[in-house]
C-alpha cells in the first residue's frame, strides 16, 4: 500500500530559495496570474503549498510575446 507524501506549506523565504525568484517578482507574478497564490495560515501569516510550487517549477508559464 502506497502513501502520498503530505503537502507541506512553504513560507516566503523557502519559496524564494526554491524558485530563485525575488520577493517582488513572486508577488508580481501572483498579480499577473503566472504564479500560485498564497494561502492564509494564520492571522498575519501566509504560505504556499509545496505541490503547487513544484508543479510551477516543472511547468513554468511561457511568457507571451508582444508580437
N, C-alpha and C positions, 0 to 999 in steps of 0.2 A: 504494500500500500504506500503510495507517494503522498507526501505532504507538501503543500505550497509554502514557499518562503513568505513570512508575514511582510506586509508592506510597511516599510519604515517611513517616518516623517523626517525630512531633512530641513534644517534651519538654513537661513540665507548663506551663512558662511560656508556650509557644506555644499550648497548648490553652486556657489561661486567657484569653489575648489574643484568640483566635479566637472563643471562645464567650461571653465576658463573664461567665463564672461564677467564683466564688471557689474557692480550693483546697479548702476544706472542703465546698463544695457539689458539686464534681466527685466527691470521694470518697464523699460521702453518696449521690449518685445512682448511683455504681457499686455501692454496697452494696445499694441497693433495686432494682437491675436496670434503671434507666432511663437509663443512660449506658454507652457502650462501655468494656469492661475494658481496662486497660493490658496491654502485653506486656513481658516482661523482655528487655532488650537487652544487659545485662552483669550482673555480679555484684550491683552496687548501683545499677542504672540501669534505668528503665522509660520507655516511651514509648507513644504511641497511633498507630495507622495513620491517616494523614490522610484516607483514603477513608471510614473509619468515622466520623470526626468530621464530615466533610462530609455524610454521609448523615444523621447525627443532627441536624445543623443544618437540613437540608432537610425532615426529618420528625420533629420532636421528639415524644416521647410525650406524650399528653394526660393531665394529672393526673386521677386518679379522685376523684370527689366522695364525700363521706362519707354521702350520702343514698341 
